[in-house]
Amino acid sequence: MDQSLATNLAEIDVALTARCAELGRELPTLIAVSKKQPVQKIIEAYGLGQRVFGENYVQELLAKDEALRAAGILDISFHFIGALQRNKVRALLGCPACVAIHSVDSLKLAETIGSEAVRAGRSISAFLQVNIDQESTKAGVSVEDLPDLSPKLRAIESIHWLGLMCIPSADGATAPSSAFSRMQALSGLYGEILGSGLSMGMSSDYLEALPFGATHIRLGTVLFGARSSVG
């Protein structure tokens, strides 16, 4: 039998607190990845004090936001963490509860986000996704493109850049800590332009990301358990 959400959240809190104390650093922002989880799970996590949730699909995020508002829950925020199609940007930015996009993977997408944010009369926080392990199956800008790309991204005034995001290779050939170390170095180079935050660390490796400056960790399975149908 799976542990309860309350137990999982408490164990994560203990682990994070202990590791951050060892490292002498602040706690990261915990993004509860609620994709494919029923709304009731979000409500349960909300009751336990969680306020930041991550979604991968625009329509699912919008439907959940509507359901939560109908339930009288108005003080949570969504971070969009999945692949974002440019034709879905307008709908996403129409949701005030969506406060950040972690998956900006090209200049074209950033420009679309910027123009749609102006149209919506708002700004949006964002991370630039870096394809840190140069995988053909993953989105993200290449490290080699960052010198030319970063000032162009910074010039988009309606985007508040929080920093860089990555998803390390899962093939086992390279330890996640190698990717996290390289991301930390990139943050040192581009932090003044694109923000000093680092969105990295998921259920299997979030504690490994902490020594390398992760400011936002994205936890799904370790928190909610196996994904189920949306309800």
C-alpha positions in Angstrom: 0.0 0.0 0.0 1.3 3.5 -0.9 2.2 5.9 1.8 -0.2 8.8 2.3 0.4 12.1 0.7 0.9 13.6 4.2 3.6 11.1 5.0 5.4 11.7 1.6 5.3 15.4 2.0 6.6 15.2 5.6 9.4 12.9 4.6 10.4 15.2 1.7 10.4 18.2 4.1 12.7 16.3 6.6 15.1 15.3 3.8 15.2 18.8 2.3 15.6 20.5 5.6 18.4 18.2 6.7 20.4 18.4 3.4 20.0 22.2 3.2 21.2 22.6 6.7 24.3 20.5 5.9 24.9 22.6 2.9 24.2 25.9 4.7 21.7 27.0 2.1 18.1 28.0 1.9 15.3 25.6 1.0 14.4 25.4 -2.6 10.9 26.0 -3.9 9.1 22.7 -4.1 6.9 22.4 -7.1 4.4 19.6 -6.6 4.0 18.0 -10.1 0.3 17.3 -10.3 0.1 16.3 -14.0 -2.3 13.4 -14.5 -3.3 13.5 -10.8 -6.9 14.2 -9.9 -8.0 17.6 -8.6 -8.7 16.0 -5.2 -5.0 15.3 -4.8 -4.2 18.9 -5.3 -6.8 19.8 -2.8 -5.3 17.3 -0.3 -1.8 18.8 -0.8 -3.3 22.3 -0.4 -4.7 21.2 2.9 -1.2 20.1 3.9 0.2 23.6 3.1 1.5 23.1 -0.5 0.8 26.1 -2.7 2.9 25.6 -5.8 2.0 23.0 -8.4 3.4 22.0 -11.8 1.5 21.0 -14.8 2.6 19.7 -18.2 -0.5 20.2 -20.4 -2.2 23.5 -21.0 -5.8 22.2 -21.1 -5.3 20.1 -18.0 -3.9 23.1 -16.1 -6.9 25.3 -17.2 -9.4 22.7 -16.2 -7.8 22.2 -12.8 -7.6 25.9 -12.2 -11.3 26.2 -13.0 -12.2 23.3 -10.6 -10.1 24.7 -7.8 -11.6 28.2 -8.1 -15.0 26.6 -8.0 -13.9 24.9 -4.8 -13.0 28.3 -3.4 -9.2 27.7 -3.6 -7.7 30.9 -5.0 -4.3 31.2 -3.5 -2.3 28.5 -5.3 0.1 29.1 -8.3 0.8 26.9 -11.2 4.2 26.5 -12.9 4.0 25.2 -16.5 6.8 22.6 -16.8 5.9 20.7 -20.0 6.6 21.2 -23.7 4.7 24.3 -24.7 3.3 24.8 -28.2 3.3 28.3 -29.5 -0.4 28.1 -30.4 -1.2 27.3 -26.7 0.6 30.3 -25.2 -2.4 32.7 -25.4 -4.6 30.3 -23.5 -2.0 29.6 -20.9 -1.3 33.3 -20.3 -5.0 33.8 -19.9 -4.8 32.0 -16.6 -3.6 34.3 -13.8 -2.8 31.4 -11.6 0.0 30.4 -14.0 2.9 32.5 -12.8 5.9 30.8 -14.4 7.0 28.7 -17.4 10.0 26.4 -17.0 10.2 25.1 -20.5 11.1 28.0 -22.8 13.2 26.1 -25.3 13.7 28.6 -28.2 13.8 32.2 -29.1 10.6 31.9 -31.2 8.7 30.5 -28.2 10.1 33.3 -26.0 9.0 35.9 -28.5 5.5 34.4 -28.7 5.3 34.4 -24.9 6.5 38.0 -24.8 3.9 39.2 -27.4 1.0 37.3 -25.8 2.0 38.6 -22.4 1.8 42.2 -23.7 -1.6 41.4 -25.3 -2.8 40.0 -22.0 -1.5 43.0 -20.1 0.7 41.0 -17.8 4.2 39.7 -17.4 5.3 36.1 -16.8 8.3 34.6 -15.1 10.3 32.0 -17.0 13.2 29.7 -17.1 15.2 28.9 -20.2 15.4 25.2 -20.9 18.9 24.0 -21.7 19.6 20.7 -23.4 22.5 20.1 -21.1 23.3 16.6 -22.2 22.8 17.3 -25.9 20.1 14.7 -26.3 18.3 14.5 -29.7 15.1 13.4 -27.9 15.0 16.4 -25.5 14.0 20.0 -26.1 16.1 23.0 -25.0 18.7 25.4 -26.3 22.3 24.2 -26.7 25.0 25.5 -24.5 26.8 26.8 -27.6 23.8 29.1 -28.5 23.7 30.8 -25.1 26.2 33.7 -25.8 24.2 34.9 -28.9 20.7 34.0 -27.5 20.8 35.4 -24.0 20.8 39.1 -24.8 18.0 38.6 -27.3 15.9 36.8 -24.6 16.7 39.5 -22.0 15.4 42.1 -24.4 11.9 40.6 -24.2 10.5 43.0 -21.5 7.3 41.1 -20.6 9.3 38.0 -19.5 10.9 38.1 -16.1 13.8 35.6 -16.4 14.3 33.4 -13.3 17.2 31.4 -14.6 17.9 28.1 -16.3 16.2 24.7 -16.4 17.4 21.2 -17.3 16.3 17.6 -17.4 19.5 15.4 -17.2 19.9 12.3 -19.2 18.2 9.3 -17.8 20.2 6.7 -19.7 22.7 6.2 -16.8 25.7 7.0 -18.9 26.2 10.3 -17.1 25.4 11.0 -13.4 22.8 13.7 -12.8 25.4 15.5 -10.7 27.5 16.1 -13.8 24.6 17.9 -15.5 23.8 19.8 -12.3 27.4 20.9 -12.0 27.5 22.2 -15.6 24.2 24.0 -15.1 25.6 25.7 -12.0 28.6 26.9 -14.1 26.2 28.2 -16.8 24.3 30.1 -14.1 27.4 31.8 -13.0 28.1 32.9 -16.6 24.5 34.0 -17.5 22.8 34.7 -14.2 23.1 38.5 -14.5 21.3 38.3 -17.9 18.8 35.5 -17.5 18.4 35.2 -13.7 20.3 33.2 -11.2 17.7 30.5 -10.4 18.1 26.9 -11.4 15.1 24.6 -12.0 16.5 21.2 -11.7 16.0 18.1 -9.6 13.1 15.6 -9.8 11.9 12.7 -7.8 14.9 10.5 -8.4 17.6 13.1 -8.0 16.4 16.2 -6.2 18.8 15.8 -3.3 21.7 15.5 -5.7 20.7 18.9 -7.2 20.9 20.8 -4.0 24.7 21.1 -3.7 24.7 22.7 -7.2 22.3 25.5 -6.4 18.9 24.2 -7.4 16.3 26.8 -6.5 13.3 25.0 -7.8 12.7 21.3 -7.6 10.0 19.4 -9.5 8.6 16.5 -7.5 5.8 14.2 -8.8 6.0 10.5 -8.1 7.9 10.8 -4.8 5.1 13.0 -3.6 1.9 11.8 -5.2 2.8 8.3 -6.1 2.0 6.7 -9.4 0.0 8.9 -11.8 -3.6 8.1 -12.3 -6.4 9.4 -14.6 -7.3 13.0 -14.2 -10.5 13.5 -12.1 
